């Protein structure tokens, strides 16, 4: 399954030009980067948050602030999109890890399953994903929707590949049961 | 009865991957963006302009010394010196060496200014002020080349040992 949209060369070059300008302090160029990428990150973050729109927006905001601060660390401006996505995922995962230190209750998520804040065609599936247990949901989003491999997921989430595969199987089984 | 894997994959693949960027998030982001770089952009341009002005003044002095440029004055009204003595030859040669040093400095500074302007224009290709600076720097570059050709023709005056 090809879950990741590969941006064209022109789009990457346009991003790179904006990155160069933003590095020089041009906020208009950074705003252009936001306009071009925030809409791609938002559905992913909303799903990773379990349907918490406020939290997803907080992550999005923090992601762009961090990107602005660390633009100089981006080696290849042509790969801004991939860099930004990885930044957003790391933020989401680290924030969820912090939360888990205080509240470990996956069962709660089965109770509330909000609809996404955009006109979604498959609301049932969106709700079912949002209601998945934490780690199973993260693995499913990264593997099935963002095109990560199990090895990449294992690195991101500090788990081993076997755990990633197990969580994916669990997520898919829950989805199939809930959608039947 | 549960749906099969193929059907689940099809529905997952059909999920929306993009939505409108939330404008309220950008409002929050834009109010928190710290200034990038050690100096704001407008101050960098002012500093660059000051450097270029300094270069222009130095170049004018240099050109004046080399005789390539004279302020507006009626030709022929300035008295020409008589045939110089050996001491006068020496005194004439020393400024020539100084001119060479001044030339080298002016050339390096102008080249550095051109490089900085090229980088700035890459970041802001539509900046008219930068384009104007670049045109001036290129003009100075051509004048310096002309001057270099003139300096190369200079020879040590007779009676002066280096």
HADDOCK unambig.tbl for C-alpha pairs under 7 A between the chains (distance, minus, plus):
assign (segid A and resid 3 and name CA) (segid B and resid 13 and name CA) 6.62 0.50 0.50
assign (segid A and resid 20 and name CA) (segid B and resid 123 and name CA) 6.01 0.50 0.50
assign (segid A and resid 21 and name CA) (segid B and resid 123 and name CA) 4.52 0.50 0.50
assign (segid A and resid 21 and name CA) (segid B and resid 124 and name CA) 6.80 0.50 0.50
assign (segid A and resid 24 and name CA) (segid B and resid 36 and name CA) 6.92 0.50 0.50
assign (segid A and resid 24 and name CA) (segid B and resid 123 and name CA) 6.77 0.50 0.50
assign (segid A and resid 25 and name CA) (segid B and resid 35 and name CA) 6.67 0.50 0.50
assign (segid A and resid 25 and name CA) (segid B and resid 36 and name CA) 5.07 0.50 0.50
assign (segid A and resid 25 and name CA) (segid B and resid 41 and name CA) 6.83 0.50 0.50
assign (segid A and resid 35 and name CA) (segid B and resid 21 and name CA) 6.05 0.50 0.50
assign (segid A and resid 38 and name CA) (segid B and resid 21 and name CA) 5.00 0.50 0.50
assign (segid A and resid 39 and name CA) (segid B and resid 18 and name CA) 5.24 0.50 0.50
assign (segid A and resid 39 and name CA) (segid B and resid 19 and name CA) 4.72 0.50 0.50
assign (segid A and resid 39 and name CA) (segid B and resid 20 and name CA) 4.98 0.50 0.50
assign (segid A and resid 39 and name CA) (segid B and resid 21 and name CA) 4.11 0.50 0.50
assign (segid A and resid 40 and name CA) (segid B and resid 17 and name CA) 6.16 0.50 0.50
assign (segid A and resid 40 and name CA) (segid B and resid 18 and name CA) 4.48 0.50 0.50
assign (segid A and resid 40 and name CA) (segid B and resid 19 and name CA) 6.55 0.50 0.50
assign (segid A and resid 43 and name CA) (segid B and resid 17 and name CA) 6.06 0.50 0.50
assign (segid A and resid 43 and name CA) (segid B and resid 18 and name CA) 6.30 0.50 0.50
assign (segid A and resid 43 and name CA) (segid B and resid 19 and name CA) 6.93 0.50 0.50
assign (segid A and resid 57 and name CA) (segid B and resid 25 and name CA) 6.58 0.50 0.50
assign (segid A and resid 61 and name CA) (segid B and resid 25 and name CA) 5.88 0.50 0.50
assign (segid A and resid 61 and name CA) (segid B and resid 29 and name CA) 5.87 0.50 0.50
assign (segid A and resid 65 and name CA) (segid B and resid 29 and name CA) 6.33 0.50 0.50
assign (segid A and resid 65 and name CA) (segid B and resid 33 and name CA) 6.64 0.50 0.50
assign (segid A and resid 118 and name CA) (segid B and resid 19 and name CA) 6.63 0.50 0.50
assign (segid A and resid 120 and name CA) (segid B and resid 16 and name CA) 6.79 0.50 0.50
assign (segid A and resid 122 and name CA) (segid B and resid 15 and name CA) 6.94 0.50 0.50
assign (segid A and resid 176 and name CA) (segid B and resid 2 and name CA) 5.61 0.50 0.50
assign (segid A and resid 176 and name CA) (segid B and resid 3 and name CA) 5.53 0.50 0.50
assign (segid A and resid 177 and name CA) (segid B and resid 2 and name CA) 5.59 0.50 0.50
assign (segid A and resid 180 and name CA) (segid B and resid 1 and name CA) 6.18 0.50 0.50
assign (segid A and resid 180 and name CA) (segid B and resid 2 and name CA) 4.61 0.50 0.50
assign (segid A and resid 180 and name CA) (segid B and resid 3 and name CA) 5.72 0.50 0.50
